[in-house]
Amino acid sequence: MIAPGAGVRVYLACGVTDMRKGITGLAAQAQEVLKQKPASGAVFCYRGRRGDRLKLLFWDGQGFCLYYKVLEKGRFPWPSSADGTALRLTTGQLSMLWEGIDWRRPAWTAPPARVV
């Protein structure tokens, strides 16, 4: 993954997100639900109902970047909407999340497959 810099703010949208949304829909959700400016340079993280899909929305100064990852098996660790609308993560926690590791209890949710 092309990672954002160390000082970038990362917001995780608690609960589930409709993964049919594209850049425009996710940017609107960042502004209306998370109360953040989508073009602020922050990274916004969204997960679908099934839990195996993750979208990251990021403004790089010229336009929006949308990263999309689908796990072969396992689920991305995610807080429920009861935990609030958004959580703030560090870039290290974002890296762990992208790899499928629960940043709250660092351990592999599903170890990577070995290629023989």
N, CA, C and O atoms as CSV, one atom per row, in Angstrom:
chain,resi,resn,atom,element,x,y,z
A,1,MET,N,N,0.841,-1.176,0.000
A,1,MET,CA,C,0.000,0.000,0.000
A,1,MET,C,C,0.881,1.231,0.000
A,1,MET,O,O,1.923,1.244,0.655
A,2,ILE,N,N,0.486,2.258,-0.716
A,2,ILE,CA,C,1.165,3.541,-0.674
A,2,ILE,C,C,0.681,4.216,0.592
A,2,ILE,O,O,-0.472,4.641,0.668
A,3,ALA,N,N,1.545,4.319,1.584
A,3,ALA,CA,C,1.128,4.770,2.906
A,3,ALA,C,C,1.193,6.288,3.029
A,3,ALA,O,O,2.075,6.920,2.448
A,4,PRO,N,N,0.266,6.877,3.782
A,4,PRO,CA,C,0.343,8.307,4.066
A,4,PRO,C,C,1.477,8.574,5.049
A,4,PRO,O,O,1.993,7.649,5.677
A,5,GLY,N,N,1.860,9.830,5.179
A,5,GLY,CA,C,2.944,10.203,6.079
A,5,GLY,C,C,2.618,9.946,7.536
A,5,GLY,O,O,1.478,9.642,7.888
A,6,ALA,N,N,3.635,10.073,8.383
A,6,ALA,CA,C,3.496,9.748,9.801
A,6,ALA,C,C,2.535,10.680,10.536
A,6,ALA,O,O,1.896,10.253,11.499
A,7,GLY,N,N,2.415,11.923,10.118
A,7,GLY,CA,C,1.582,12.877,10.834
A,7,GLY,C,C,0.148,12.964,10.345
A,7,GLY,O,O,-0.591,13.853,10.767
A,8,VAL,N,N,-0.256,12.074,9.476
A,8,VAL,CA,C,-1.604,12.123,8.899
A,8,VAL,C,C,-2.634,11.641,9.914
A,8,VAL,O,O,-2.415,10.656,10.620
A,9,ARG,N,N,-3.763,12.351,9.978
A,9,ARG,CA,C,-4.859,11.935,10.850
A,9,ARG,C,C,-5.629,10.803,10.178
A,9,ARG,O,O,-5.843,10.816,8.966
A,10,VAL,N,N,-6.040,9.828,10.978
A,10,VAL,CA,C,-6.771,8.669,10.459
A,10,VAL,C,C,-8.069,8.539,11.252
A,10,VAL,O,O,-8.048,8.481,12.481
A,11,TYR,N,N,-9.195,8.495,10.546
A,11,TYR,CA,C,-10.501,8.345,11.178
A,11,TYR,C,C,-11.144,7.050,10.707
A,11,TYR,O,O,-11.169,6.756,9.511
A,12,LEU,N,N,-11.655,6.291,11.643
A,12,LEU,CA,C,-12.316,5.030,11.360
A,12,LEU,C,C,-13.808,5.230,11.610
A,12,LEU,O,O,-14.203,5.622,12.708
A,13,ALA,N,N,-14.630,4.970,10.616
A,13,ALA,CA,C,-16.084,5.107,10.748
A,13,ALA,C,C,-16.631,3.854,11.426
A,13,ALA,O,O,-16.635,2.777,10.830
A,14,CYS,N,N,-17.089,3.990,12.667
A,14,CYS,CA,C,-17.613,2.845,13.416
A,14,CYS,C,C,-18.885,2.318,12.751
A,14,CYS,O,O,-19.589,3.050,12.056
A,15,GLY,N,N,-19.161,1.046,12.976
A,15,GLY,CA,C,-20.340,0.430,12.387
A,15,GLY,C,C,-20.087,0.023,10.948
A,15,GLY,O,O,-18.939,-0.064,10.513
A,16,VAL,N,N,-21.157,-0.225,10.211
A,16,VAL,CA,C,-21.019,-0.698,8.829
A,16,VAL,C,C,-21.309,0.429,7.841
A,16,VAL,O,O,-22.057,1.362,8.131
A,17,THR,N,N,-20.699,0.313,6.677
A,17,THR,CA,C,-20.871,1.277,5.599
A,17,THR,C,C,-21.315,0.528,4.352
A,17,THR,O,O,-20.875,-0.595,4.104
A,18,ASP,N,N,-22.172,1.143,3.581
A,18,ASP,CA,C,-22.594,0.575,2.302
A,18,ASP,C,C,-21.396,0.614,1.359
A,18,ASP,O,O,-20.981,1.688,0.922
A,19,MET,N,N,-20.841,-0.551,1.044
A,19,MET,CA,C,-19.622,-0.612,0.237
A,19,MET,C,C,-19.878,-0.349,-1.244
A,19,MET,O,O,-18.940,-0.378,-2.041
A,20,ARG,N,N,-21.116,-0.095,-1.623
A,20,ARG,CA,C,-21.390,0.323,-3.000
A,20,ARG,C,C,-21.018,1.781,-3.207
A,20,ARG,O,O,-20.910,2.241,-4.344
A,21,LYS,N,N,-20.819,2.518,-2.107
A,21,LYS,CA,C,-20.462,3.933,-2.215
A,21,LYS,C,C,-19.073,4.081,-2.814
A,21,LYS,O,O,-18.155,3.314,-2.523
A,22,GLY,N,N,-18.955,5.083,-3.651
A,22,GLY,CA,C,-17.664,5.412,-4.245
A,22,GLY,C,C,-17.063,6.621,-3.552
A,22,GLY,O,O,-17.396,6.920,-2.405
A,23,ILE,N,N,-16.187,7.304,-4.247
A,23,ILE,CA,C,-15.493,8.453,-3.672
A,23,ILE,C,C,-16.474,9.527,-3.215
A,23,ILE,O,O,-16.346,10.042,-2.105
A,24,THR,N,N,-17.443,9.870,-4.045
A,24,THR,CA,C,-18.390,10.934,-3.710
A,24,THR,C,C,-19.218,10.586,-2.480
A,24,THR,O,O,-19.377,11.420,-1.589
A,25,GLY,N,N,-19.745,9.371,-2.417
A,25,GLY,CA,C,-20.562,8.947,-1.283
A,25,GLY,C,C,-19.776,8.856,0.011
A,25,GLY,O,O,-20.273,9.244,1.069
A,26,LEU,N,N,-18.551,8.346,-0.062
A,26,LEU,CA,C,-17.722,8.238,1.141
A,26,LEU,C,C,-17.255,9.613,1.612
A,26,LEU,O,O,-17.158,9.851,2.816
A,27,ALA,N,N,-16.965,10.520,0.680
A,27,ALA,CA,C,-16.589,11.886,1.056
A,27,ALA,C,C,-17.762,12.586,1.736
A,27,ALA,O,O,-17.571,13.319,2.707
A,28,ALA,N,N,-18.974,12.363,1.231
A,28,ALA,CA,C,-20.168,12.943,1.857
A,28,ALA,C,C,-20.364,12.381,3.258
A,28,ALA,O,O,-20.747,13.115,4.169
A,29,GLN,N,N,-20.108,11.092,3.443
A,29,GLN,CA,C,-20.234,10.484,4.768
A,29,GLN,C,C,-19.193,11.056,5.725
A,29,GLN,O,O,-19.489,11.281,6.898
A,30,ALA,N,N,-17.984,11.290,5.240
A,30,ALA,CA,C,-16.944,11.887,6.085
A,30,ALA,C,C,-17.379,13.263,6.567
A,30,ALA,O,O,-17.139,13.628,7.717
A,31,GLN,N,N,-18.017,14.022,5.687
A,31,GLN,CA,C,-18.428,15.370,6.041
A,31,GLN,C,C,-19.677,15.382,6.914
A,31,GLN,O,O,-19.719,16.103,7.911
A,32,GLU,N,N,-20.689,14.602,6.564
A,32,GLU,CA,C,-21.968,14.662,7.259
A,32,GLU,C,C,-22.003,13.847,8.544
A,32,GLU,O,O,-22.533,14.312,9.553
A,33,VAL,N,N,-21.448,12.643,8.524
A,33,VAL,CA,C,-21.532,11.754,9.685
A,33,VAL,C,C,-20.332,11.936,10.615
A,33,VAL,O,O,-20.493,12.054,11.830
A,34,LEU,N,N,-19.132,11.958,10.038
A,34,LEU,CA,C,-17.919,12.059,10.857
A,34,LEU,C,C,-17.566,13.497,11.208
A,34,LEU,O,O,-16.705,13.738,12.054
A,35,LYS,N,N,-18.230,14.460,10.558
A,35,LYS,CA,C,-18.023,15.896,10.807
A,35,LYS,C,C,-16.573,16.317,10.542
A,35,LYS,O,O,-15.995,17.101,11.295
A,36,GLN,N,N,-15.998,15.785,9.461
A,36,GLN,CA,C,-14.627,16.114,9.064
A,36,GLN,C,C,-14.634,16.578,7.614
A,36,GLN,O,O,-15.510,16.203,6.835
A,37,LYS,N,N,-13.648,17.399,7.259
A,37,LYS,CA,C,-13.519,17.846,5.873
A,37,LYS,C,C,-12.830,16.748,5.076
A,37,LYS,O,O,-11.700,16.381,5.398
A,38,PRO,N,N,-13.476,16.214,4.049
A,38,PRO,CA,C,-12.891,15.099,3.299
A,38,PRO,C,C,-11.577,15.454,2.608
A,38,PRO,O,O,-10.722,14.585,2.433
A,39,ALA,N,N,-11.401,16.716,2.212
A,39,ALA,CA,C,-10.183,17.127,1.509
A,39,ALA,C,C,-9.145,17.712,2.465
A,39,ALA,O,O,-8.309,18.514,2.051
A,40,SER,N,N,-9.191,17.321,3.734
A,40,SER,CA,C,-8.260,17.852,4.734
A,40,SER,C,C,-6.919,17.135,4.731
A,40,SER,O,O,-5.980,17.576,5.394
A,41,GLY,N,N,-6.817,16.035,3.994
A,41,GLY,CA,C,-5.581,15.253,4.001
A,41,GLY,C,C,-5.640,14.085,4.964
A,41,GLY,O,O,-4.680,13.322,5.070
A,42,ALA,N,N,-6.759,13.933,5.672
A,42,ALA,CA,C,-6.921,12.805,6.595
A,42,ALA,C,C,-7.302,11.552,5.807
A,42,ALA,O,O,-7.764,11.634,4.669
A,43,VAL,N,N,-7.100,10.401,6.428
A,43,VAL,CA,C,-7.503,9.119,5.850
A,43,VAL,C,C,-8.788,8.685,6.552
A,43,VAL,O,O,-8.869,8.708,7.780
A,44,PHE,N,N,-9.785,8.292,5.773
A,44,PHE,CA,C,-11.061,7.831,6.314
A,44,PHE,C,C,-11.223,6.353,5.990
A,44,PHE,O,O,-11.100,5.949,4.834
A,45,CYS,N,N,-11.501,5.542,7.017
A,45,CYS,CA,C,-11.583,4.080,6.874
A,45,CYS,C,C,-13.034,3.631,7.018
A,45,CYS,O,O,-13.743,4.063,7.927
A,46,TYR,N,N,-13.462,2.758,6.107
A,46,TYR,CA,C,-14.830,2.235,6.098
A,46,TYR,C,C,-14.798,0.727,5.905
A,46,TYR,O,O,-13.974,0.204,5.154
A,47,ARG,N,N,-15.712,0.026,6.595
A,47,ARG,CA,C,-15.828,-1.428,6.445
A,47,ARG,C,C,-17.272,-1.788,6.160
A,47,ARG,O,O,-18.191,-1.168,6.694
A,48,GLY,N,N,-17.471,-2.794,5.313
A,48,GLY,CA,C,-18.809,-3.257,4.958
A,48,GLY,C,C,-19.377,-4.229,5.974
A,48,GLY,O,O,-18.710,-4.597,6.941
A,49,ARG,N,N,-20.610,-4.638,5.748
A,49,ARG,CA,C,-21.329,-5.529,6.663
A,49,ARG,C,C,-20.662,-6.894,6.789
A,49,ARG,O,O,-20.602,-7.448,7.887
A,50,ARG,N,N,-20.159,-7.449,5.684
A,50,ARG,CA,C,-19.534,-8.775,5.717
A,50,ARG,C,C,-18.217,-8.768,6.495
A,50,ARG,O,O,-17.806,-9.802,7.020
A,51,GLY,N,N,-17.568,-7.636,6.572
A,51,GLY,CA,C,-16.354,-7.534,7.371
A,51,GLY,C,C,-15.076,-7.891,6.650
A,51,GLY,O,O,-13.989,-7.727,7.204
A,52,ASP,N,N,-15.183,-8.377,5.422
A,52,ASP,CA,C,-13.970,-8.774,4.704
A,52,ASP,C,C,-13.507,-7.713,3.706
A,52,ASP,O,O,-12.546,-7.930,2.968
A,53,ARG,N,N,-14.189,-6.566,3.682
A,53,ARG,CA,C,-13.855,-5.505,2.734
A,53,ARG,C,C,-13.584,-4.206,3.474
A,53,ARG,O,O,-14.276,-3.851,4.428
A,54,LEU,N,N,-12.559,-3.511,3.008
A,54,LEU,CA,C,-12.131,-2.269,3.648
A,54,LEU,C,C,-11.867,-1.233,2.568
A,54,LEU,O,O,-11.224,-1.526,1.560
A,55,LYS,N,N,-12.366,-0.020,2.782
A,55,LYS,CA,C,-12.088,1.092,1.871
A,55,LYS,C,C,-11.442,2.220,2.664
A,55,LYS,O,O,-11.865,2.546,3.773
A,56,LEU,N,N,-10.411,2.806,2.071
A,56,LEU,CA,C,-9.742,3.967,2.642
A,56,LEU,C,C,-9.874,5.113,1.657
A,56,LEU,O,O,-9.571,4.957,0.475
A,57,LEU,N,N,-10.323,6.257,2.135
A,57,LEU,CA,C,-10.451,7.455,1.317
A,57,LEU,C,C,-9.407,8.451,1.783
A,57,LEU,O,O,-9.284,8.718,2.978
A,58,PHE,N,N,-8.651,9.004,0.831
A,58,PHE,CA,C,-7.531,9.881,1.172
A,58,PHE,C,C,-7.398,10.969,0.115
A,58,PHE,O,O,-7.436,10.679,-1.081
A,59,TRP,N,N,-7.242,12.220,0.546
A,59,TRP,CA,C,-6.990,13.341,-0.353
A,59,TRP,C,C,-5.489,13.572,-0.389
A,59,TRP,O,O,-4.881,13.834,0.648
A,60,ASP,N,N,-4.882,13.479,-1.569
A,60,ASP,CA,C,-3.424,13.609,-1.665
A,60,ASP,C,C,-2.955,14.994,-2.084
A,60,ASP,O,O,-1.769,15.192,-2.348
A,61,GLY,N,N,-3.870,15.954,-2.146
A,61,GLY,CA,C,-3.516,17.307,-2.530
A,61,GLY,C,C,-3.910,17.620,-3.965
A,61,GLY,O,O,-4.042,18.789,-4.326
A,62,GLN,N,N,-4.097,16.604,-4.781
A,62,GLN,CA,C,-4.510,16.793,-6.169
A,62,GLN,C,C,-5.875,16.177,-6.452
A,62,GLN,O,O,-6.567,16.579,-7.387
A,63,GLY,N,N,-6.249,15.212,-5.646
A,63,GLY,CA,C,-7.519,14.523,-5.839
A,63,GLY,C,C,-7.674,13.425,-4.806
A,63,GLY,O,O,-6.781,13.190,-3.992
A,64,PHE,N,N,-8.810,12.758,-4.847
A,64,PHE,CA,C,-9.074,11.678,-3.902
A,64,PHE,C,C,-8.463,10.371,-4.387
A,64,PHE,O,O,-8.461,10.073,-5.581
A,65,CYS,N,N,-7.947,9.600,-3.442
A,65,CYS,CA,C,-7.471,8.236,-3.688
A,65,CYS,C,C,-8.406,7.312,-2.924
A,65,CYS,O,O,-8.756,7.592,-1.778
A,66,LEU,N,N,-8.808,6.226,-3.542
A,66,LEU,CA,C,-9.665,5.247,-2.891
A,66,LEU,C,C,-8.957,3.903,-2.925
A,66,LEU,O,O,-8.760,3.318,-3.990
A,67,TYR,N,N,-8.578,3.420,-1.752
A,67,TYR,CA,C,-7.937,2.111,-1.623
A,67,TYR,C,C,-9.015,1.110,-1.219
A,67,TYR,O,O,-9.879,1.420,-0.399
A,68,TYR,N,N,-8.964,-0.073,-1.787
A,68,TYR,CA,C,-9.984,-1.092,-1.533
A,68,TYR,C,C,-9.285,-2.425,-1.343
A,68,TYR,O,O,-8.492,-2.842,-2.188
A,69,LYS,N,N,-9.577,-3.096,-0.234
A,69,LYS,CA,C,-8.962,-4.394,0.030
A,69,LYS,C,C,-10.039,-5.391,0.408
A,69,LYS,O,O,-10.946,-5.083,1.181
A,70,VAL,N,N,-9.930,-6.601,-0.150
A,70,VAL,CA,C,-10.837,-7.704,0.162
A,70,VAL,C,C,-9.989,-8.846,0.694
A,70,VAL,O,O,-9.069,-9.305,0.017
A,71,LEU,N,N,-10.293,-9.313,1.911
A,71,LEU,CA,C,-9.564,-10.438,2.489
A,71,LEU,C,C,-10.053,-11.749,1.879
A,71,LEU,O,O,-11.249,-11.920,1.643
A,72,GLU,N,N,-9.130,-12.669,1.624
A,72,GLU,CA,C,-9.524,-13.998,1.144
A,72,GLU,C,C,-10.280,-14.753,2.219
A,72,GLU,O,O,-11.285,-15.406,1.940
A,73,LYS,N,N,-9.791,-14.661,3.456
A,73,LYS,CA,C,-10.511,-15.257,4.583
A,73,LYS,C,C,-10.266,-14.396,5.808
A,73,LYS,O,O,-9.272,-13.675,5.895
A,74,GLY,N,N,-11.181,-14.485,6.741
A,74,GLY,CA,C,-11.095,-13.658,7.936
A,74,GLY,C,C,-11.870,-12.361,7.759
A,74,GLY,O,O,-12.472,-12.104,6.717
A,75,ARG,N,N,-11.837,-11.561,8.804
A,75,ARG,CA,C,-12.556,-10.291,8.824
A,75,ARG,C,C,-11.654,-9.220,9.397
A,75,ARG,O,O,-10.771,-9.503,10.207
A,76,PHE,N,N,-11.880,-7.993,8.976
A,76,PHE,CA,C,-11.163,-6.871,9.560
A,76,PHE,C,C,-11.754,-6.582,10.935
A,76,PHE,O,O,-12.977,-6.545,11.074
A,77,PRO,N,N,-10.919,-6.374,11.957
A,77,PRO,CA,C,-11.440,-6.017,13.279
A,77,PRO,C,C,-12.091,-4.637,13.199
A,77,PRO,O,O,-11.570,-3.729,12.551
A,78,TRP,N,N,-13.231,-4.493,13.865
A,78,TRP,CA,C,-13.969,-3.243,13.712
A,78,TRP,C,C,-14.842,-2.973,14.917
A,78,TRP,O,O,-15.492,-3.893,15.414
A,79,PRO,N,N,-14.883,-1.725,15.413
A,79,PRO,CA,C,-15.775,-1.386,16.525
A,79,PRO,C,C,-17.217,-1.230,16.034
A,79,PRO,O,O,-17.453,-0.886,14.876
A,80,SER,N,N,-18.162,-1.484,16.914
A,80,SER,CA,C,-19.572,-1.334,16.546
A,80,SER,C,C,-19.954,0.142,16.594
A,80,SER,O,O,-19.197,0.976,17.090
A,81,SER,N,N,-21.123,0.446,16.079
A,81,SER,CA,C,-21.592,1.831,16.102
A,81,SER,C,C,-21.893,2.292,17.523
A,81,SER,O,O,-22.011,3.492,17.771
A,82,ALA,N,N,-22.021,1.344,18.466
A,82,ALA,CA,C,-22.241,1.709,19.869
A,82,ALA,C,C,-21.011,2.407,20.453
A,82,ALA,O,O,-21.113,3.111,21.458
A,83,ASP,N,N,-19.842,2.210,19.817
A,83,ASP,CA,C,-18.609,2.848,20.286
A,83,ASP,C,C,-18.508,4.304,19.840
A,83,ASP,O,O,-17.525,4.971,20.162
A,84,GLY,N,N,-19.488,4.806,19.113
A,84,GLY,CA,C,-19.473,6.179,18.615
A,84,GLY,C,C,-19.528,6.190,17.099
A,84,GLY,O,O,-19.691,5.146,16.468
A,85,THR,N,N,-19.392,7.370,16.519
A,85,THR,CA,C,-19.422,7.466,15.064
A,85,THR,C,C,-18.043,7.301,14.456
A,85,THR,O,O,-17.911,6.771,13.353
A,86,ALA,N,N,-17.003,7.752,15.168
A,86,ALA,CA,C,-15.652,7.673,14.603
A,86,ALA,C,C,-14.620,7.459,15.698
A,86,ALA,O,O,-14.778,7.918,16.829
A,87,LEU,N,N,-13.568,6.756,15.333
A,87,LEU,CA,C,-12.408,6.598,16.203
A,87,LEU,C,C,-11.214,7.204,15.495
A,87,LEU,O,O,-11.142,7.199,14.266
A,88,ARG,N,N,-10.286,7.720,16.266
A,88,ARG,CA,C,-9.051,8.252,15.692
A,88,ARG,C,C,-7.966,7.199,15.865
A,88,ARG,O,O,-7.764,6.696,16.970
A,89,LEU,N,N,-7.266,6.860,14.785
A,89,LEU,CA,C,-6.185,5.880,14.809
A,89,LEU,C,C,-4.865,6.552,14.475
A,89,LEU,O,O,-4.838,7.627,13.876
A,90,THR,N,N,-3.776,5.914,14.865
A,90,THR,CA,C,-2.451,6.349,14.432
A,90,THR,C,C,-2.155,5.684,13.087
A,90,THR,O,O,-2.859,4.757,12.686
A,91,THR,N,N,-1.126,6.149,12.397
A,91,THR,CA,C,-0.766,5.516,11.130
A,91,THR,C,C,-0.262,4.096,11.363
A,91,THR,O,O,-0.423,3.238,10.495
A,92,GLY,N,N,0.346,3.832,12.521
A,92,GLY,CA,C,0.764,2.470,12.862
A,92,GLY,C,C,-0.430,1.546,13.028
A,92,GLY,O,O,-0.409,0.406,12.563
A,93,GLN,N,N,-1.473,2.035,13.692
A,93,GLN,CA,C,-2.693,1.242,13.851
A,93,GLN,C,C,-3.373,1.014,12.506
A,93,GLN,O,O,-3.939,-0.054,12.270
A,94,LEU,N,N,-3.319,2.012,11.620
A,94,LEU,CA,C,-3.871,1.848,10.276
A,94,LEU,C,C,-3.123,0.751,9.516
A,94,LEU,O,O,-3.743,-0.059,8.827
A,95,SER,N,N,-1.816,0.723,9.637
A,95,SER,CA,C,-1.023,-0.323,8.974
A,95,SER,C,C,-1.402,-1.704,9.490
A,95,SER,O,O,-1.502,-2.655,8.715
A,96,MET,N,N,-1.613,-1.813,10.804
A,96,MET,CA,C,-2.025,-3.090,11.386
A,96,MET,C,C,-3.407,-3.487,10.865
A,96,MET,O,O,-3.629,-4.642,10.502
A,97,LEU,N,N,-4.328,-2.532,10.830
A,97,LEU,CA,C,-5.676,-2.795,10.329
A,97,LEU,C,C,-5.622,-3.281,8.885
A,97,LEU,O,O,-6.305,-4.243,8.533
A,98,TRP,N,N,-4.826,-2.634,8.049
A,98,TRP,CA,C,-4.710,-2.998,6.630
A,98,TRP,C,C,-4.217,-4.428,6.462
A,98,TRP,O,O,-4.572,-5.100,5.493
A,99,GLU,N,N,-3.395,-4.899,7.408
A,99,GLU,CA,C,-2.875,-6.267,7.364
A,99,GLU,C,C,-3.801,-7.274,8.040
A,99,GLU,O,O,-3.492,-8.464,8.082
A,100,GLY,N,N,-4.937,-6.808,8.573
A,100,GLY,CA,C,-5.893,-7.707,9.212
A,100,GLY,C,C,-5.592,-7.976,10.670
A,100,GLY,O,O,-6.127,-8.921,11.250
A,101,ILE,N,N,-4.739,-7.155,11.275
A,101,ILE,CA,C,-4.362,-7.330,12.680
A,101,ILE,C,C,-5.231,-6.407,13.532
A,101,ILE,O,O,-5.408,-5.237,13.193
A,102,ASP,N,N,-5.765,-6.918,14.620
A,102,ASP,CA,C,-6.564,-6.102,15.531
A,102,ASP,C,C,-5.618,-5.200,16.314
A,102,ASP,O,O,-4.854,-5.683,17.149
A,103,TRP,N,N,-5.660,-3.917,16.057
A,103,TRP,CA,C,-4.760,-2.969,16.714
A,103,TRP,C,C,-5.030,-2.871,18.213
A,103,TRP,O,O,-4.174,-2.395,18.959
A,104,ARG,N,N,-6.212,-3.315,18.670
A,104,ARG,CA,C,-6.536,-3.276,20.101
A,104,ARG,C,C,-5.902,-4.448,20.839
A,104,ARG,O,O,-5.565,-4.332,22.018
A,105,ARG,N,N,-5.736,-5.594,20.139
A,105,ARG,CA,C,-5.094,-6.796,20.683
A,105,ARG,C,C,-4.211,-7.357,19.574
A,105,ARG,O,O,-4.639,-8.253,18.846
A,106,PRO,N,N,-2.997,-6.851,19.431
A,106,PRO,CA,C,-2.165,-7.236,18.282
A,106,PRO,C,C,-1.925,-8.745,18.179
A,106,PRO,O,O,-1.169,-9.321,18.962
A,107,ALA,N,N,-2.573,-9.364,17.214
A,107,ALA,CA,C,-2.397,-10.782,16.870
A,107,ALA,C,C,-3.032,-10.966,15.503
A,107,ALA,O,O,-3.976,-10.253,15.163
A,108,TRP,N,N,-2.538,-11.900,14.719
A,108,TRP,CA,C,-3.107,-12.142,13.397
A,108,TRP,C,C,-4.518,-12.693,13.537
A,108,TRP,O,O,-4.747,-13.620,14.314
A,109,THR,N,N,-5.476,-12.126,12.787
A,109,THR,CA,C,-6.820,-12.700,12.750
A,109,THR,C,C,-6.803,-13.943,11.868
A,109,THR,O,O,-7.507,-14.912,12.156
A,110,ALA,N,N,-6.030,-13.930,10.824
A,110,ALA,CA,C,-5.798,-15.087,9.958
A,110,ALA,C,C,-4.383,-14.931,9.414
A,110,ALA,O,O,-4.131,-14.022,8.623
A,111,PRO,N,N,-3.452,-15.796,9.818
A,111,PRO,CA,C,-2.078,-15.637,9.356
A,111,PRO,C,C,-1.993,-15.703,7.833
A,111,PRO,O,O,-2.775,-16.411,7.198
A,112,PRO,N,N,-1.048,-14.970,7.244
A,112,PRO,CA,C,-0.940,-15.003,5.788
A,112,PRO,C,C,-0.589,-16.394,5.291
A,112,PRO,O,O,0.164,-17.126,5.933
A,113,ALA,N,N,-1.142,-16.748,4.147
A,113,ALA,CA,C,-0.883,-18.069,3.566
A,113,ALA,C,C,0.555,-18.143,3.076
A,113,ALA,O,O,1.100,-17.162,2.571
A,114,ARG,N,N,1.155,-19.297,3.227
A,114,ARG,CA,C,2.521,-19.510,2.749
A,114,ARG,C,C,2.465,-19.974,1.305
A,114,ARG,O,O,1.710,-20.882,0.957
A,115,VAL,N,N,3.259,-19.349,0.486
A,115,VAL,CA,C,3.336,-19.730,-0.919
A,115,VAL,C,C,4.461,-20.734,-1.066
A,115,VAL,O,O,5.595,-20.471,-0.665
A,116,VAL,N,N,4.147,-21.883,-1.640
A,116,VAL,CA,C,5.146,-22.947,-1.791
A,116,VAL,C,C,5.607,-23.012,-3.222
A,116,VAL,O,O,6.449,-23.843,-3.562
